[in-house]
Amino acid sequence: MVEATATATEIKNQFGKYLQMIINGNEVIITKNGQEIGRIIPKEKTISYLTDSLTGIIKSDYDLDKVREESLKSKYEIND
């Protein structure tokens, strides 16, 4: 994936150019006052982006039902 960086003003003034870049599968990073404030990524890459960012956070032995049960127990103070 190719990244482009543009200021908020550039995005405003040349929206069509950056929109076409996104349509072509590229990511656009938006900055304001030298700070990154956001990214626009193609829709097809949103799932990949989210799962890549979670790599290493969720353990492979993760049991969603068990976590949900524990969460509900603690929320409603249910003791076994």
C-alpha positions, 0 to 999 in steps of 0.5 A: 500500500502506498501512503501519501501525506497531505495537509488538511488544506491540501485535502480541502483544495485538491479533494478529487486528487486524493479521492482518486488515490484512495480509489486506487488503493492508496492510504492518505495521511492527513496532517494539521500543524505538522501533526497526523490527525487522521488517515483515509484508507480504502474500504477493502483494506479496513478489515486488514488494517484493524486485524493487523493493528490487533495482532498480539493484543488478542491471545490465541487461546482467547475464549469469547464466551468465557470472557463475556460470562466473566464480564457479566458476572462482574458487572452484576456481581454474581457469585458462583 
